[in-house]
């Protein structure tokens, strides 16, 4: 039980990435995960070059390449006609431009790669069935209880998600606002679908009051589907709540045959729904030797495919700041200052996309005519970010960001 270790509450994507980045800088790290094993109930996510720069630097390129799917492009399509509204390169051209690939990956596969790397790193101790609690902070360190023992360290990172106990310790309970939208998710085995039915792209169908995103994961074995619809009366914020597939079918009745056939192919016993809540950007993330990371401080609506990317970037910047500054509190404050504006812009951009994707009538027609105009500048701002370059991160924090979409 070393007093100079960094303690991390939460063994998800952000917590494990932070642990690996800190270990690479020579820090001892303890990760406390409340679940009995490292895993992920969710389905697919998209990993863009800005976060893959971090993952590849951690030595995970081969592990990710073995389980991910490499899309050719990203398409926005009309909900009724299926017409492609705008298309963005995500394949070889994007890799040449930004230096790193774009992945579609199952969350469980990403967590597995991160956890395997952490187990192989002698500076990292992993604890499962160990929910962090009873947190105390003093001028000389922090301490917490987990799994029936007491641990002390130089710093505590709250990477414990949208219902963060560390955030509650720092700032009290939170009351997020329901957005009036519900998301459905499910996985479809590709073998259930006609060959070529789903394109090798990220497809986003835009419609009145809703949108549908789908793409391959697990090297093309599965199709990940997320269906978002505006509706009231159900407000459970849980990734693991089962939904009634007949209700999902009704929500998207009248949509293009490609959407409806995907929904028909979903396993009714593995159809989930969750209410989407919005959280405003936080003015502060930490106090003294305790700070937050990922969804604990900037939970983001899933409309820019950047939630996991922001947590991964957080982990790299945090490690760089702690290594560069001998004073823990000062290093954590610098980390927060470098990350707060960028993550807030992603939060507000994702919120704006919820309105953009769900437009109706003439507003939707105007959106379709102009949607591609600002994409290049947006992608440059997102994908060129180097979390290992603190000077560049400082410049990015001070610079004006483009309108994100």
N, C-alpha and C positions, 0 to 999 in steps of 0.2 A: 504494500500500500504506500506508494511513493507520493510525497506531497507536491512534487513538481510535475505531475502528470496533468494533461488536459482531459477533463471529463466531458463526455458528450451524451446527452440524454436524447435517445432516438437513434435507431439503427436502420433508417430508411435510406433513400438515395442521397439526400444531403448529408446525413450524419456519417455514413460510411465514406463518402467522398472526402469530407472534411478530415476524417481520421487518417485516410491514406495520404492526403496532402500534408497534414501535420507530421506524420511519421517520416515522410520524405524529407522534411526539414529537421529531423532529429529529435522531435518531441515524443515522449511517451504518452500514450492515449488509452483511455478506457471508454468503451462504448456500452451504454446500458439500453437494452431493448426490452420493452414490456412484454412482447409476444414470446411464446416458447421457442421460436426459431426465427431466423432471418428469412423473410419471405414477403410476398406482396400479393394481395387479393385482387388488385386492379388488373386491368387488361393492358392495352397497348399505349405507348407514348412515342413521340417523335423527338429525336435528338439531332440538333442542328450543329453546324461547324463550330459555333462559339463554345458549346459545352464539350463537343468531341475533342477539341484542342486539349482540354483538361484530361479527359478520359484516356486519350492516346498517350499523353505525357506520363500518365500513371502506369503505362504498360498494358492497357486493356484492349488495344486494337485487335489482336488476334482473337481474344475471347468474345468480343462484340461481333466481329466479322463472322464468327461461326454460328451465331444465333439471330442476327439482325437481318432485315430486308433492306435492300438499297433501292429506293424509288427512282424512277426516271424523272418525274416532275410532280408539281403540285397543281391541281386544277380546281377552279371554282366553277360549278355547273348550275344550270337553271333547274329548279325543283320539278318543273312540269315537262319541259321539252328535252332536258338532258344536255342541251347545248353548252359547250364550254365557254364561259364568260371571260376567264383569264387563265393563263398557264404560266408557271414559273419553273425554270430549270432546277432540278434537284439532283441530277446525276453527275456525270463526269465533268461537265462544264462548271458546275458549282464547286466541285472539289478542286478544280484547277484555280478557280478564282479565289477561294478562301483557304485552301490548303488542307481541308479536312472534309470527310464525307457527311452525308445526311442519312441517318438511320431511322427505320421504323423497328421498334423492339418491344417485346413483351416486358412489362415491368418486372415480373418474376425473373426473367433472364438477366436483366440488368442488375437487380439486387443480387442474384447468384454470382455474377462476375465480380461485383464489388466485395461481397462477403468472402469469396474465395481468396481474393487478393489480400483482404484484411487478415484472414487466418494465416496466410503465409508470411505476414509481416511481424517480426518479433517485437516491435515496439508497440503493437496494438494488442490490447486485451479485450475480448468480446464477452459480454454477459447477456444471456437471454433470460426470459422470465424474471426480469429485473427492472421493474418500473421505478424511475427516479422520483424521490419525494423527500420531504422534510429537509428542504434546502436551507443552508445557512451560508452567509458571506461575512468575512471579516477583512481587515486590511491585509492580512497575511495569506489568505486563501479562501477556498470555498469547500463546502462539504455537503454530502447528500447520503440518503439511505436508499439501498436497492438490494433486493434479494436477501433481506435479513441481515445485511452488513452495512457498516458505515465506511464511506470513502472520502478522502480529502485530496484536493488538487490545486493547481495554480489558477485554473480558470474553468468555467462551466459554459458549455455551448448548448443551448436549447434547440435541438433539431427534432423536436417531438410533435411536429405537425400542427394541423389547424386547431386542435383542442389542447394546445401546449400548456403543460403544468408549469414549465419554466416561465413562460410569458405571464401566467397568472401570478406566480411568485413575484415577478418584477413589477407588474402593472395592474394586477387585479383582474377580475373576470371581464369577459368581452361579450358584447351583444351584436353579432353581425346582422345584416339586413337581408331578408329574402329577396331575390331578384325577380321573382315571378316566373322563373324558368325552371324546368325539370329536365334532367339528362338521363337517358336510358343508355345502357351499354350491354354489349354481348359479343361473343366470338363465334364465328362461323367457320367450320372446317372447309378449306378450299375444295376438298374432294367432293363436297356436296353441291358445288356449283358447276355449271357448264364451263369448259375450258375457255379462257379469255373473257368470261363474263365480267370479272373485276380487272380493271386495268392495273398495270404495275406502277401506280401513282398514288399520291394522297388526294382523294376526292372529297370536296366539300360542296354539298348541294345546298344552295341558298333558296329559301322559300319564305312565304308570308307567315311570320310568327314562329319560325323554326328553321333548323338546318341539320344536316346529316353529314358526318365525317366517317370515311372508312378507308382502310389501307391494310396491306399485308403485314403480318409479323411472323416471327419464328421461321425465318428463311422461306416464307411464302406458304407455310402449311395452314395458317389461320388468317382470317380476315377480321380485323378489329373494327367494330361499329360503335359509334356514339351518335345518338339521336337526341337532339335538344328541341324542346317545345315550350312555348309560353303557356302556363296554366297555373291556376291557384288551387288551394285546398289540400296540398300535400307538401309538408315542409320538413322532411327528415333528411339531415345532412349525413348520409352514411353510404360508403362504397359497397356495403355488403347487404343492403336491403333488397330482397327479392321483389320483382315487379311482375305484373300480369301481362303476358305477351299480347293478349287480346286487347288490352288497353293501349299498348304500344301500336298495334296495327291500326286501331281507330285513330290515334293521334296523327298518323301519316297516311290515312286513307286519301286517295286522290293524287298522291305524289307519283312520280315517274315509276314505271315498272321496275327499273333497276333497284330503286330504294325498297319497294314493297317486296320484291323477291328476296332481297337480303334479310329483311325482317322475318319473312316466312321461314328462312333457313336457320334462324337462331334456335338454340336449344331452349325450350320453355322453362326448363329447370335451372338455367344459368343466364336468366335475363334479370338485370338489376336496374334500379332507378334511384337517383338521389337528387334532392333539391339543391339548387345552386344559391349560395349565399355570397354577398359581397362584403369585403372588408376594406375600409379606406387605408391608404398608406399610413404607416405609423411614424410619428415625429421622432421617436426614439426607439432603439432596439435593445439597449442594454444599460446596465449600471455597474460601474466598477469592474469586477472580474467575471461578470455574467453577461452574456449576450444571446441573441437569437439568430436563427439561420433558416432559410427555406420557408416553407408554409407557416412556420411559427411566427414569422414577422411580415411576410408579404404573400399570403395565400392569394392566388390569382385565378380568375375565371378561365376555363380551358379554351379560350378562343384565339390564342396566338401560338399555341404549342410551345410555350416557353416556361411553364411552371417548373419542370424538372431541371431545365437548363439554368434557371436562375439559382436554384439550390446548389447545383454543381459549381457554377461560377463562385457563389458565396464561399464554398469550402476552400477553393484555391486562393481567393483573395484573403480570407481569414488567416490561412497558414502563412502567406507571404507577409502579412502585417505583423503577426506575432513574432516571426523570425527576424523581421527588420527592426523591431523596437524592443529593447530590454524591459520596458515597463509594460506589464500585462494590460492594465487598464487603458493605457495610451494606445497600445496596439489594437485592442478591441474597438476603441473609439474611432481609430483611423479606418478600420475595416468597415464599420457602420457608415462613416461619412462617404467612403468610396462606393458603397453599394446602394445606399438609400434612394438616390435619385433615379438610377437605372431601373431598379426593381419597381419603383413607383410608376415610372413611365410604362412599364410592361403591364402593371395592374390597370392603369387608366386606358391604355390601348386595348386591352382585352375587353374591358367594359364597353368601350366604343364599338368594338367589333360585334358585340351582342346586338347592338342597335343596327349596325350596318348589314349584318347577315340576314336579319329578320324583316327588312323593309318590305313595304307593300306598294302596289300601284306604280304611279309615275316616279315616286322616290326610288323604287327598286330599278326602274328602267334607267334612270339617270346614274344610279350607282353602277349598273352594268356597263354603261358607256365610258365611265371614267375610272374604273377600279384599278386598272393596270398602271396608271400614270405615275404614282409615287412608289411603286413597289421596289424599284432598284435602290433608291436611297434608304428605304426602310431596311432592306436586307443587308446593305452595307453596314448600317448602324448596329444591327443585331449580330451579324456573323463575323465581323472583323475584330470584335472585342477580344482582348488577350488578358485573361484573368491573372496571368503570371507577371505582367508588366505594370507595376504600381504607378509609374509615371504616366503611362497611357491611361490607366484607370482614373487617375486624378484629372487628366484632361477630359476624359469622357464624362466624368461626374459634373464638370463645370460647363461642358458644351451644351448647346441647344440640341434637343433631339428632334428628328422629323416627326410628322404626324404618323403614328404607327397604325398599320392595318394588316 
